[in-house]
Amino acid sequence: MDRRADIAPRSTYDAIIVGGGHNGLVAAAYLARAGLRPLVLESRAVTGGAATTETPWGPEFKVTALSYVMSLMPPTIVNGLRLPEHGYRVVPMGPDFMPFPDGRSLLLTGDEAHDHTQLAAFSRRDADAMPRYEAWLRGVGDVLAPLLMKTPPNIGSARPRDLIEQLRLAWAMRGLSTRGTADAVRLFTMSISDLLDEWFESPQVKGTMAINGVIGTWAGPAEPGTAYVMMHHTIGDVGDGKMGGWGYPIGGMGAVSAAIRGSAEAFGAHVLTDAKVERILVRGGRASGVALADGREFTAPVVVAATHPRITFLEQVERAELPDDFVTDIERWRSRSGVVKINIALSALPRFTARPDLAPEQLSGSVELCHDLEYVERAFQDAREGRPAAAPFSDSVIPSVLDPSLCPEGTHVMSMFTQWVPHTWSAEPHQAELDAYADRVIGLYDDLAPGFKASVLHRQVIGPHQMEREYGLIGGNIFHGELSTDQLFHLRPASGYADYTTPVRGLYQCSSATHGGGGVTGIAGYLCSKRILRDRRWRR
């Protein structure tokens, strides 16, 4: 809830942030830290956007409704906003467990000798290749990771300021070798299927590794560009120095948003919930404030849109204020999904036929439902042909193993990020079909862990339509736009405006559709705030 809901805010601020998701809160915190008076306006009753902890079955069980793990938020933001002082705490996930219908399984812990033995049971060649593959990924990650914290230049612009930024980017990349550059380019254009075929032979090994290439994406593993999606999910860490490390926030993902909000308010930002912005006000070609659906207006020389670009530019800004080519880019912005999030409460941990001896801590990482590479591809083909997957895959976690505050003793909560249903389902609820889809996912886990279905105490099924209507994720896309090659870096979300500016002076953008978005990173909010503060210095 809004901890300052009883305080009547002033009507004029130095900056107004539209949308109280984590990027909007990060932008507000940095602007407040710099001495500005920012106002965050959130249409929902809670801040955090997709990073919230909810109690759909009463206060005893806490679930992270959409986002469910942390990886990519850089230490620059965590330390710069003093998030640990506001309750931010992330614990690394445990091993990855993949059970298969034939009674075999993979338990990958990160220990090279242990994992070699596990992989060799499927392919000696794959076991030998894994260390080389991970070393290769680290090398490419060393190239790509720094780009996440850089504002994309307006490539092709001849304006002196833009030329300077292009030269700065070129200078930053001066250390790249010919091989390193080639590897990076291949990642941007290859499919995860083709990439894995170059390194591995076991269908099971390739299947489990393909998940990061298609997670949250309207693309099967054979689609070009999915190799980069894999890399995007691999280059982060949770502060333990391990590339690709993921972790659970204690208290759920809502604790991350609460910590950022606490930081922003401590620096002097004001946050107002249940405050739906209907229009962004523009006078003389410059943003001047916002008008709420309830008739209230707030003014500021800077407005920051942290919402999906289609909401911002096709609904909240008058069409006449925007260039035709920019509007066309936003209209063409692809934001498809097909994701279904299933959250469940369990009376006990699952006991898998393949490994009935697993200790609880060995189920503290991902518990994948993915039989092989063809299994993933078939699930996508079902959805692309207009029907929900007959056998969905699921990237699942049981965070309560490491965070018992989420549920009563002896019980657990499980988060299932599943794919796919037709992306067109964002237009209608399709509740009956979603319930049947969830039944299939739970049934498939029950096949691997008999008794699993009977242990389900509660469940929550969130499809693309609900993601769009309740959380502002157009199309149900968790990235606010697909991470395809033509929607990355200087093209995200439109050519000439990837530097967090917009065609309207004083109006900036920092949603996950901008560079650095995709996952709970805060990078877009951070870079956007830097741009705003730099523009203020230039004007002075």
VEXDREN-2710 file (C-alpha; in Angstrom, 1 decimal):
% VEXDREN-2710
k/r/px/py/pz
1/MET/0.0/0.0/0.0
2/ASP/1.0/3.6/-0.4
3/ARG/2.7/4.5/2.8
4/ARG/2.0/8.2/2.2
5/ALA/-1.5/7.9/0.8
6/ASP/-2.9/10.2/3.5
7/ILE/-0.5/13.0/2.5
8/ALA/-1.9/15.4/-0.1
9/PRO/0.9/15.9/-2.7
10/ARG/1.8/19.3/-4.1
11/SER/0.7/19.9/-7.7
12/THR/4.2/20.9/-9.1
13/TYR/7.3/18.7/-9.1
14/ASP/10.7/18.7/-10.8
15/ALA/9.9/15.4/-12.5
16/ILE/6.9/13.1/-12.8
17/ILE/7.4/9.3/-13.4
18/VAL/4.5/7.6/-15.0
19/GLY/4.5/4.0/-13.7
20/GLY/5.7/2.6/-10.4
21/GLY/7.4/-0.5/-11.7
22/HIS/11.0/-1.2/-10.6
23/ASN/12.5/0.9/-13.5
24/GLY/10.3/3.9/-12.6
25/LEU/11.2/3.6/-9.0
26/VAL/14.9/3.4/-9.8
27/ALA/14.7/6.6/-12.0
28/ALA/12.8/8.4/-9.2
29/ALA/15.4/7.3/-6.6
30/TYR/18.4/8.6/-8.7
31/LEU/16.6/11.9/-9.5
32/ALA/15.8/12.4/-5.8
33/ARG/19.3/11.5/-4.8
34/ALA/20.5/14.3/-7.2
35/GLY/18.3/16.8/-5.3
36/LEU/15.2/16.9/-7.6
37/ARG/11.6/16.5/-6.3
38/PRO/10.1/13.6/-8.3
39/LEU/6.6/12.2/-8.1
40/VAL/5.9/8.6/-9.0
41/LEU/2.3/7.9/-10.2
42/GLU/1.2/4.2/-10.2
43/SER/-2.2/3.2/-11.5
44/ARG/-2.4/0.0/-9.3
45/ALA/-2.8/-0.1/-5.5
46/VAL/0.8/-1.3/-5.2
47/THR/4.1/-0.4/-6.7
48/GLY/6.5/-2.8/-8.3
49/GLY/4.8/-3.7/-11.6
50/ALA/5.6/-7.3/-12.5
51/ALA/8.0/-7.5/-9.5
52/THR/5.4/-7.9/-6.7
53/THR/4.8/-10.3/-3.8
54/GLU/1.1/-11.2/-3.6
55/THR/-1.2/-13.2/-1.3
56/PRO/-3.9/-14.7/-3.6
57/TRP/-4.9/-17.4/-1.0
58/GLY/-4.6/-15.3/2.1
59/PRO/-1.7/-13.9/4.2
60/GLU/-0.1/-17.3/5.0
61/PHE/1.1/-17.9/1.4
62/LYS/3.2/-15.3/-0.4
63/VAL/3.9/-15.7/-4.1
64/THR/5.8/-13.7/-6.7
65/ALA/3.0/-13.4/-9.2
66/LEU/5.1/-12.8/-12.3
67/SER/8.8/-12.1/-12.0
68/TYR/10.3/-14.7/-9.7
69/VAL/14.2/-14.6/-9.7
70/MET/17.0/-12.1/-9.7
71/SER/20.2/-11.9/-11.7
72/LEU/20.9/-8.8/-13.8
73/MET/20.6/-5.9/-11.3
74/PRO/24.1/-4.5/-11.3
75/PRO/26.0/-3.7/-8.0
76/THR/26.2/-0.1/-9.2
77/ILE/22.4/0.2/-8.6
78/VAL/22.2/-2.0/-5.5
79/ASN/25.0/-0.1/-3.8
80/GLY/24.2/3.3/-5.2
81/LEU/20.7/3.3/-3.9
82/ARG/21.7/1.5/-0.6
83/LEU/19.1/-1.2/-1.2
84/PRO/20.4/-3.5/1.5
85/GLU/19.5/-0.8/4.0
86/HIS/15.9/-1.0/2.8
87/GLY/15.6/-4.8/3.0
88/TYR/17.1/-6.0/-0.2
89/ARG/18.6/-9.4/0.3
90/VAL/19.1/-12.0/-2.4
91/VAL/20.3/-15.6/-1.8
92/PRO/21.8/-17.7/-4.6
93/MET/19.6/-20.4/-6.0
94/GLY/20.7/-24.1/-5.6
95/PRO/21.4/-26.6/-8.3
96/ASP/19.4/-27.1/-11.5
97/PHE/17.4/-30.3/-11.5
98/MET/16.0/-31.9/-14.7
99/PRO/14.0/-35.2/-14.4
100/PHE/13.1/-37.1/-17.5
101/PRO/10.3/-39.6/-18.2
102/ASP/12.8/-42.5/-18.8
103/GLY/13.8/-42.4/-15.1
104/ARG/17.1/-40.5/-15.7
105/SER/17.8/-37.0/-14.4
106/LEU/20.4/-34.2/-14.4
107/LEU/21.5/-32.4/-11.3
108/LEU/23.9/-29.6/-12.2
109/THR/25.5/-27.9/-9.2
110/GLY/28.3/-25.9/-10.8
111/ASP/31.0/-28.2/-9.5
112/GLU/32.9/-29.2/-12.6
113/ALA/33.7/-32.7/-11.5
114/HIS/30.2/-33.5/-10.3
115/ASP/28.6/-32.0/-13.4
116/HIS/30.9/-33.9/-15.7
117/THR/29.7/-37.2/-14.1
118/GLN/26.1/-36.1/-14.5
119/LEU/26.4/-35.1/-18.1
120/ALA/28.5/-38.2/-19.0
121/ALA/25.5/-40.3/-18.2
122/PHE/23.9/-38.8/-21.3
123/SER/27.0/-38.1/-23.4
124/ARG/30.7/-38.3/-22.7
125/ARG/31.3/-35.8/-25.5
126/ASP/28.8/-33.3/-24.0
127/ALA/30.5/-33.7/-20.5
128/ASP/33.9/-32.9/-22.1
129/ALA/32.4/-30.0/-24.1
130/MET/30.6/-28.2/-21.2
131/PRO/33.7/-26.5/-19.6
132/ARG/34.8/-25.2/-23.0
133/TYR/31.3/-24.0/-23.8
134/GLU/31.0/-22.1/-20.5
135/ALA/34.4/-20.6/-21.0
136/TRP/33.4/-19.4/-24.5
137/LEU/30.2/-17.9/-23.0
138/ARG/32.2/-16.0/-20.4
139/GLY/34.4/-14.6/-23.2
140/VAL/31.4/-13.4/-25.2
141/GLY/29.8/-12.2/-22.0
142/ASP/32.8/-10.0/-21.3
143/VAL/32.1/-8.3/-24.6
144/LEU/28.3/-7.9/-24.2
145/ALA/27.8/-7.3/-20.5
146/PRO/29.4/-3.8/-20.4
147/LEU/27.0/-2.8/-23.2
148/LEU/24.0/-3.2/-20.9
149/MET/25.3/-0.3/-18.8
150/LYS/25.9/2.0/-21.8
151/THR/23.3/4.4/-23.4
152/PRO/23.0/3.4/-27.1
153/PRO/24.1/6.2/-29.4
154/ASN/21.9/7.4/-32.3
155/ILE/23.8/5.5/-34.9
156/GLY/23.6/7.2/-38.3
157/SER/23.0/10.7/-36.9
158/ALA/25.5/13.4/-38.0
159/ARG/24.7/15.8/-35.1
160/PRO/28.0/16.6/-33.3
161/ARG/26.6/15.4/-29.9
162/ASP/25.5/12.0/-31.5
163/LEU/28.8/11.7/-33.3
164/ILE/30.7/12.0/-30.1
165/GLU/28.6/9.3/-28.5
166/GLN/29.2/7.0/-31.5
167/LEU/32.9/7.6/-31.1
168/ARG/32.8/6.8/-27.4
169/LEU/31.1/3.5/-28.2
170/ALA/33.7/2.7/-30.8
171/TRP/36.5/3.6/-28.4
172/ALA/35.0/1.4/-25.6
173/MET/34.9/-1.6/-28.0
174/ARG/38.5/-1.0/-29.2
175/GLY/39.8/-4.0/-27.4
176/LEU/37.7/-6.6/-29.2
177/SER/39.4/-9.2/-31.3
178/THR/38.2/-10.3/-34.7
179/ARG/37.1/-13.6/-33.2
180/GLY/35.4/-11.9/-30.3
181/THR/33.5/-9.6/-32.6
182/ALA/32.5/-12.5/-34.8
183/ASP/31.3/-14.6/-31.8
184/ALA/29.1/-11.7/-30.6
185/VAL/27.6/-11.1/-34.1
186/ARG/26.8/-14.8/-34.4
187/LEU/25.0/-14.8/-31.0
188/PHE/22.8/-12.0/-32.1
189/THR/21.7/-13.8/-35.3
190/MET/21.8/-17.6/-34.5
191/SER/19.1/-19.8/-33.1
192/ILE/19.8/-21.4/-29.7
193/SER/19.1/-24.7/-31.4
194/ASP/21.9/-24.2/-34.0
195/LEU/24.3/-22.9/-31.3
196/LEU/23.7/-25.9/-29.1
197/ASP/24.1/-28.3/-32.1
198/GLU/27.6/-27.0/-32.5
199/TRP/28.6/-28.0/-29.0
200/PHE/26.4/-30.9/-27.8
201/GLU/24.7/-34.0/-29.0
202/SER/22.3/-35.2/-26.3
203/PRO/18.7/-34.1/-26.9
204/GLN/18.1/-33.9/-23.1
205/VAL/21.2/-31.8/-22.5
206/LYS/20.3/-29.5/-25.4
207/GLY/16.7/-29.3/-24.3
208/THR/17.4/-28.1/-20.8
209/MET/20.0/-25.6/-22.0
210/ALA/17.6/-24.2/-24.6
211/ILE/15.1/-22.9/-22.0
212/ASN/17.1/-19.7/-21.4
213/GLY/17.0/-19.0/-25.2
214/VAL/13.2/-19.0/-25.4
215/ILE/12.1/-17.9/-21.9
216/GLY/9.4/-15.2/-22.1
217/THR/9.8/-15.1/-25.9
218/TRP/7.5/-15.7/-28.8
219/ALA/10.0/-17.9/-30.6
220/GLY/10.9/-21.5/-30.6
221/PRO/14.5/-22.7/-30.2
222/ALA/14.9/-22.9/-34.0
223/GLU/14.2/-19.2/-34.5
224/PRO/17.1/-16.9/-35.3
225/GLY/18.0/-14.5/-32.4
226/THR/17.2/-16.9/-29.6
227/ALA/20.9/-17.5/-29.0
228/TYR/21.1/-13.8/-27.8
229/VAL/18.1/-14.3/-25.5
230/MET/20.0/-17.1/-23.9
231/MET/23.0/-14.8/-23.5
232/HIS/20.8/-12.0/-22.0
233/HIS/19.8/-14.4/-19.2
234/THR/23.4/-15.6/-18.7
235/ILE/25.5/-12.5/-18.3
236/GLY/24.2/-11.4/-14.9
237/ASP/25.0/-12.5/-11.4
238/VAL/23.6/-11.9/-7.9
239/GLY/26.7/-10.6/-6.3
240/ASP/28.5/-13.9/-6.0
241/GLY/30.8/-13.3/-8.9
242/LYS/29.4/-16.2/-10.9
243/MET/28.2/-15.4/-14.4
244/GLY/24.7/-16.5/-15.0
245/GLY/24.0/-16.8/-11.3
246/TRP/20.4/-16.4/-10.2
247/GLY/18.9/-15.8/-6.8
248/TYR/15.8/-15.4/-4.7
249/PRO/15.0/-12.2/-3.0
250/ILE/14.0/-12.9/0.6
251/GLY/10.4/-11.9/0.9
252/GLY/9.7/-12.5/-2.8
253/MET/10.2/-10.1/-5.7
254/GLY/8.0/-7.5/-4.0
255/ALA/10.8/-7.1/-1.5
256/VAL/13.0/-5.8/-4.3
257/SER/10.5/-3.2/-5.4
258/ALA/9.9/-2.3/-1.8
259/ALA/13.6/-1.7/-1.2
260/ILE/13.8/0.5/-4.3
261/ARG/10.7/2.4/-3.3
262/GLY/12.1/2.8/0.3
263/SER/15.3/4.2/-1.2
264/ALA/13.5/6.6/-3.4
265/GLU/11.3/7.9/-0.6
266/ALA/14.3/8.2/1.7
267/PHE/16.0/10.4/-0.9
268/GLY/12.8/12.6/-1.1
269/ALA/10.7/11.1/-3.8
270/HIS/6.9/11.0/-3.4
271/VAL/4.9/7.9/-4.5
272/LEU/1.2/8.0/-5.2
273/THR/-0.7/4.8/-5.9
274/ASP/-4.2/4.3/-7.4
275/ALA/-3.2/7.2/-9.6
276/LYS/-3.9/6.3/-13.3
277/VAL/-2.4/8.7/-15.8
278/GLU/-4.8/9.3/-18.6
279/ARG/-2.8/11.9/-20.6
280/ILE/0.7/13.3/-20.7
281/LEU/0.3/17.0/-21.2
282/VAL/2.3/18.7/-23.9
283/ARG/2.5/22.5/-24.5
284/GLY/4.5/24.1/-27.2
285/GLY/6.2/20.8/-28.1
286/ARG/7.4/20.2/-24.5
287/ALA/6.0/17.9/-21.8
288/SER/4.5/19.9/-19.0
289/GLY/2.8/17.4/-16.7
290/VAL/0.1/14.7/-16.6
291/ALA/-3.6/14.5/-16.2
292/LEU/-5.1/11.6/-14.1
293/ALA/-8.2/9.7/-14.9
294/ASP/-9.9/11.2/-11.8
295/GLY/-9.3/14.8/-13.1
296/ARG/-6.3/15.8/-11.0
297/GLU/-3.3/17.4/-12.8
298/PHE/0.4/17.5/-11.8
299/THR/2.9/19.7/-13.6
300/ALA/6.7/19.2/-14.1
301/PRO/9.3/20.2/-16.7
302/VAL/10.3/16.5/-16.9
303/VAL/8.0/13.6/-17.4
304/VAL/9.4/10.0/-17.5
305/ALA/7.3/7.2/-19.0
306/ALA/8.1/3.9/-17.4
307/THR/5.1/2.2/-19.1
308/HIS/4.9/0.1/-22.2
309/PRO/5.6/2.3/-25.3
310/ARG/2.2/1.5/-26.8
311/ILE/0.5/2.8/-23.7
312/THR/2.7/5.9/-23.6
313/PHE/2.8/6.9/-27.2
314/LEU/-0.5/5.5/-28.6
315/GLU/-2.7/6.3/-25.7
316/GLN/-1.3/8.9/-23.4
317/VAL/0.4/11.4/-25.8
318/GLU/-1.7/13.2/-28.4
319/ARG/-1.0/11.8/-31.9
320/ALA/-0.3/15.3/-33.3
321/GLU/2.7/15.7/-31.0
322/LEU/4.6/12.8/-32.5
323/PRO/6.3/12.3/-35.9
324/ASP/4.6/9.9/-38.3
325/ASP/7.6/7.6/-38.6
326/PHE/8.0/7.4/-34.8
327/VAL/4.3/6.4/-34.4
328/THR/4.8/3.8/-37.1
329/ASP/7.7/2.3/-35.3
330/ILE/5.7/2.0/-32.1
331/GLU/2.7/0.5/-33.9
332/ARG/5.1/-2.1/-35.4
333/TRP/6.7/-2.8/-32.0
334/ARG/6.3/-6.5/-31.5
335/SER/5.2/-7.5/-28.0
336/ARG/3.9/-11.0/-28.3
337/SER/4.3/-13.7/-25.7
338/GLY/2.2/-16.8/-25.0
339/VAL/3.5/-17.2/-21.5
340/VAL/1.4/-18.6/-18.7
341/LYS/2.5/-18.1/-15.1
342/ILE/1.2/-20.7/-12.7
343/ASN/1.8/-20.3/-8.9
344/ILE/0.9/-23.1/-6.6
345/ALA/1.0/-23.9/-2.9
346/LEU/2.2/-27.4/-1.9
347/SER/1.6/-29.5/1.2
348/ALA/5.0/-31.1/0.7
349/LEU/8.0/-31.0/-1.6
350/PRO/7.7/-33.2/-4.7
351/ARG/9.5/-36.6/-4.7
352/PHE/10.7/-37.4/-8.1
353/THR/11.0/-41.0/-9.3
354/ALA/14.3/-40.3/-10.9
355/ARG/15.8/-39.1/-7.7
356/PRO/13.7/-39.9/-4.6
357/ASP/16.8/-39.3/-2.4
358/LEU/17.1/-35.6/-3.1
359/ALA/17.5/-33.4/-0.1
360/PRO/15.4/-30.2/0.1
361/GLU/18.4/-28.0/-0.7
362/GLN/18.8/-29.9/-3.9
363/LEU/15.4/-28.7/-5.0
364/SER/16.3/-25.0/-4.3
365/GLY/17.2/-24.2/-7.9
366/SER/15.3/-24.7/-11.1
367/VAL/13.1/-27.8/-11.4
368/GLU/12.6/-28.0/-15.1
369/LEU/9.8/-29.6/-17.1
370/CYS/11.6/-30.1/-20.4
371/HIS/12.2/-33.6/-21.9
372/ASP/14.4/-32.6/-24.8
373/LEU/15.0/-30.0/-27.5
374/GLU/12.1/-31.3/-29.7
375/TYR/9.8/-31.1/-26.7
376/VAL/10.4/-27.3/-26.6
377/GLU/10.0/-26.9/-30.3
378/ARG/6.8/-28.9/-30.4
379/ALA/5.3/-26.7/-27.6
380/PHE/6.0/-23.6/-29.7
381/GLN/4.7/-25.1/-32.9
382/ASP/1.4/-25.9/-31.1
383/ALA/0.9/-22.3/-30.1
384/ARG/2.0/-20.9/-33.5
385/GLU/-0.6/-23.1/-35.1
386/GLY/-3.2/-21.6/-32.9
387/ARG/-3.7/-23.9/-30.0
388/PRO/-2.2/-24.1/-26.5
389/ALA/0.8/-26.5/-26.1
390/ALA/-0.3/-30.1/-25.5
391/ALA/2.9/-30.6/-23.5
392/PRO/4.1/-27.2/-22.2
393/PHE/7.6/-26.7/-20.8
394/SER/8.1/-25.0/-17.5
395/ASP/10.9/-23.2/-15.8
396/SER/9.9/-23.8/-12.2
397/VAL/11.4/-22.9/-8.8
398/ILE/10.5/-23.6/-5.2
399/PRO/11.9/-20.5/-3.4
400/SER/10.4/-21.5/0.0
401/VAL/13.2/-24.1/0.3
402/LEU/15.5/-21.1/1.0
403/ASP/13.0/-18.6/2.2
404/PRO/10.6/-20.1/4.7
405/SER/8.9/-16.7/5.3
406/LEU/6.8/-17.3/2.2
407/CYS/4.6/-20.0/3.7
408/PRO/3.7/-22.0/6.8
409/GLU/6.2/-24.6/8.1
410/GLY/6.0/-27.9/6.2
411/THR/4.4/-26.3/3.1
412/HIS/6.0/-24.8/0.0
413/VAL/5.2/-22.4/-2.8
414/MET/6.3/-23.2/-6.4
415/SER/6.5/-20.7/-9.3
416/MET/6.0/-22.2/-12.8
417/PHE/6.9/-20.0/-15.8
418/THR/5.4/-22.0/-18.6
419/GLN/5.1/-21.7/-22.4
420/TRP/3.2/-21.5/-24.8
421/VAL/-0.4/-20.6/-25.6
422/PRO/-1.3/-18.6/-28.7
423/HIS/0.0/-15.0/-28.4
424/THR/-3.5/-13.8/-29.5
425/TRP/-4.9/-14.9/-26.2
426/SER/-3.9/-11.5/-24.8
427/ALA/-7.1/-10.2/-26.4
428/GLU/-9.4/-12.5/-24.4
429/PRO/-9.3/-14.2/-20.9
430/HIS/-9.6/-17.8/-22.2
431/GLN/-10.0/-18.9/-18.6
432/ALA/-11.4/-22.4/-19.2
433/GLU/-8.6/-23.2/-21.7
434/LEU/-6.0/-21.8/-19.2
435/ASP/-7.3/-24.0/-16.5
436/ALA/-7.0/-27.1/-18.7
437/TYR/-3.5/-26.0/-19.7
438/ALA/-2.5/-25.7/-16.0
439/ASP/-4.0/-29.1/-15.4
440/ARG/-1.7/-30.5/-18.1
441/VAL/1.4/-28.8/-16.6
442/ILE/0.6/-30.2/-13.1
443/GLY/-0.2/-33.6/-14.6
444/LEU/3.2/-33.7/-16.4
445/TYR/5.0/-33.0/-13.1
446/ASP/2.8/-35.7/-11.5
447/ASP/4.1/-38.1/-14.1
448/LEU/7.7/-37.4/-12.9
449/ALA/6.8/-37.1/-9.2
450/PRO/3.8/-39.2/-8.3
451/GLY/1.6/-37.5/-5.7
452/PHE/2.6/-34.1/-6.9
453/LYS/-1.0/-33.3/-8.1
454/ALA/-2.5/-34.4/-4.8
455/SER/-0.1/-32.1/-2.9
456/VAL/-1.4/-28.9/-4.6
457/LEU/-3.3/-26.9/-2.0
458/HIS/-3.9/-23.7/-4.1
459/ARG/-3.1/-22.5/-7.5
460/GLN/-3.1/-19.2/-9.4
461/VAL/-3.1/-19.1/-13.3
462/ILE/-2.1/-15.9/-15.0
463/GLY/-2.4/-15.8/-18.8
464/PRO/-1.5/-13.1/-21.4
465/HIS/-4.8/-11.3/-21.1
466/GLN/-4.5/-10.8/-17.4
467/MET/-0.8/-9.8/-17.7
468/GLU/-1.9/-7.1/-20.2
469/ARG/-5.0/-5.8/-18.4
470/GLU/-3.8/-6.0/-14.7
471/TYR/0.0/-5.5/-15.0
472/GLY/0.4/-3.3/-18.2
473/LEU/2.4/-6.0/-20.0
474/ILE/1.0/-5.5/-23.5
475/GLY/0.7/-8.9/-25.2
476/GLY/1.8/-10.5/-21.9
477/ASN/5.4/-9.9/-22.9
478/ILE/7.6/-9.7/-19.8
479/PHE/10.2/-7.6/-21.7
480/HIS/7.8/-4.9/-22.9
481/GLY/8.9/-6.0/-26.4
482/GLU/10.6/-9.0/-27.9
483/LEU/14.4/-9.3/-27.6
484/SER/14.8/-9.9/-31.3
485/THR/17.8/-8.6/-33.3
486/ASP/15.7/-5.7/-34.8
487/GLN/14.5/-4.6/-31.4
488/LEU/17.8/-4.4/-29.5
489/PHE/20.3/-1.7/-28.5
490/HIS/19.9/1.4/-30.7
491/LEU/16.6/0.2/-32.1
492/ARG/14.9/-0.2/-28.7
493/PRO/12.1/0.9/-28.9
494/ALA/12.6/3.1/-32.0
495/SER/15.4/4.3/-34.2
496/GLY/16.8/7.6/-33.0
497/TYR/15.2/7.3/-29.5
498/ALA/17.1/4.5/-27.8
499/ASP/18.9/7.1/-25.7
500/TYR/15.8/7.4/-23.3
501/THR/14.6/10.5/-25.0
502/THR/11.4/10.9/-27.1
503/PRO/10.2/13.2/-29.9
504/VAL/8.6/15.4/-27.2
505/ARG/11.1/17.6/-25.4
506/GLY/11.1/17.0/-21.6
507/LEU/9.5/13.5/-22.1
508/TYR/11.8/10.6/-21.4
509/GLN/11.2/6.8/-21.3
510/CYS/12.6/4.1/-19.1
511/SER/10.4/1.1/-19.5
512/SER/11.7/-2.4/-20.1
513/ALA/11.2/-1.7/-23.8
514/THR/14.3/0.5/-23.7
515/HIS/17.9/-0.7/-23.6
516/GLY/18.8/-2.6/-20.5
517/GLY/15.3/-3.8/-20.0
518/GLY/14.2/-7.4/-19.8
519/GLY/14.4/-8.8/-16.3
520/VAL/14.4/-6.9/-13.0
521/THR/17.6/-5.0/-13.7
522/GLY/16.8/-1.3/-13.0
523/ILE/19.3/-0.4/-15.8
524/ALA/16.8/1.5/-17.9
525/GLY/15.7/3.6/-14.9
526/TYR/19.4/4.3/-14.0
527/LEU/20.5/5.2/-17.5
528/CYS/17.4/7.4/-18.1
529/SER/18.0/9.3/-14.9
530/LYS/21.6/9.9/-16.0
531/ARG/20.4/11.3/-19.3
532/ILE/17.9/13.6/-17.6
533/LEU/20.6/15.0/-15.3
534/ARG/23.0/15.4/-18.1
535/ASP/20.4/17.3/-20.2
536/ARG/19.8/19.6/-17.2
537/ARG/23.5/20.4/-17.0
538/TRP/23.6/21.1/-20.7
539/ARG/20.7/23.5/-20.5
540/ARG/22.3/25.3/-17.6
END
